[in-house]
Amino acid sequence: MLELLHRHKIHEPIALSALVAAGFSLNTVWILNLLADRTHIVFNNLTIDNRVGPVTGLYLMGALIYAFVFGSATLWFRGKDCRLFRDRALWFLVASVIAYLVMTIPEVYSFEITPPSV
């Protein structure tokens, strides 16, 4: 297992995998946050502790998505020339952070369109 970490140029696939996994987990968390606010089914499925609410499930799902995408991306990037993916991975993370910040503002996910009253 430790030999895998000491191979030539393994640091770059791990760094890119961390960027991609962080972006995917941020997108997953804001989407689940929006769904938990809108539907009771998602709210109830994400609620692990009733005192805290769906926050524990959101963090758990974010961590699981991060671990899965990190492992998959590390295997996919391993042994490849990663120079082409550096900028894409960085800007994917930047866009994901911006989307997360914007979409978790309470005014955004509590926004509703009501039909006009006659």
C-alpha positions in Angstrom: 0.0 0.0 0.0 2.8 2.5 0.9 4.5 1.7 -2.4 1.6 3.2 -4.3 2.2 6.6 -2.5 5.9 6.6 -3.3 5.7 6.0 -7.0 7.0 8.5 -9.5 4.6 11.5 -10.0 1.8 10.1 -7.8 1.6 13.5 -6.0 0.0 15.2 -9.1 -2.8 12.7 -9.5 -3.6 12.9 -5.8 -3.7 16.7 -5.9 -6.0 16.8 -9.0 -8.2 14.1 -7.4 -8.5 16.2 -4.3 -9.6 19.2 -6.3 -12.1 17.3 -8.4 -13.5 15.4 -5.4 -13.9 18.7 -3.4 -15.8 20.2 -6.3 -18.1 17.2 -6.6 -18.8 17.0 -2.9 -19.6 20.8 -2.7 -22.1 20.4 -5.6 -23.7 17.4 -4.0 -24.1 19.2 -0.7 -25.7 22.3 -2.1 -28.1 20.2 -4.2 -29.0 18.0 -1.3 -29.4 21.1 0.9 -31.9 22.6 -1.6 -33.8 19.2 -1.9 -33.9 18.8 1.9 -35.4 22.3 2.2 -38.0 21.5 -0.5 -39.1 17.9 0.1 -39.8 16.1 3.3 -38.6 12.7 1.9 -35.0 14.0 1.4 -35.2 15.9 4.7 -36.3 12.7 6.6 -33.7 10.5 4.8 -30.8 13.0 5.6 -31.9 13.4 9.3 -29.6 11.1 11.3 -30.1 12.9 14.7 -33.4 14.6 15.3 -31.8 17.3 17.4 -29.6 18.4 14.6 -31.7 17.8 11.6 -30.5 17.0 8.1 -27.1 18.7 8.6 -25.5 15.4 9.8 -26.7 13.6 6.7 -25.5 16.4 4.4 -22.0 16.2 5.9 -22.0 12.4 5.7 -23.1 12.4 2.1 -20.5 15.0 1.3 -17.7 12.9 2.9 -18.9 9.8 1.1 -19.0 11.5 -2.3 -15.6 13.0 -1.6 -14.1 9.6 -0.7 -15.6 7.9 -3.7 -14.7 10.5 -6.3 -11.2 10.9 -4.8 -10.5 7.2 -5.1 -12.0 7.0 -8.6 -10.2 10.0 -9.8 -6.9 8.9 -8.3 -7.1 5.6 -10.2 -8.1 7.4 -13.4 -5.3 10.1 -13.2 -2.6 7.6 -12.1 0.1 7.2 -14.8 -1.3 9.9 -17.0 0.2 13.2 -18.0 -1.9 15.5 -15.9 -0.8 18.9 -17.2 -3.9 19.2 -19.3 -6.2 18.7 -16.3 -4.6 21.2 -13.9 -6.5 24.3 -15.0 -9.7 22.4 -15.6 -9.6 20.9 -12.1 -8.8 24.2 -10.5 -11.6 26.1 -12.3 -14.0 23.3 -11.6 -13.3 23.8 -7.9 -13.5 27.6 -8.1 -16.9 27.3 -9.9 -18.1 24.8 -7.3 -17.2 27.0 -4.4 -18.9 30.0 -6.0 -22.0 27.8 -6.7 -22.0 26.5 -3.1 -21.7 30.0 -1.6 -24.5 31.4 -3.8 -26.8 28.4 -3.5 -26.6 28.1 0.2 -27.7 31.6 0.9 -31.1 31.3 2.6 -32.8 33.7 0.3 -31.9 31.6 -2.7 -33.1 28.2 -1.5 -36.2 29.6 0.2 -37.2 31.5 -3.0 -40.6 30.5 -4.4 -42.7 31.5 -7.3 -46.3 32.0 -6.4 -49.1 32.1 -9.0 -50.7 35.5 -9.3 -53.9 35.8 -7.4 -57.0 36.7 -9.4 
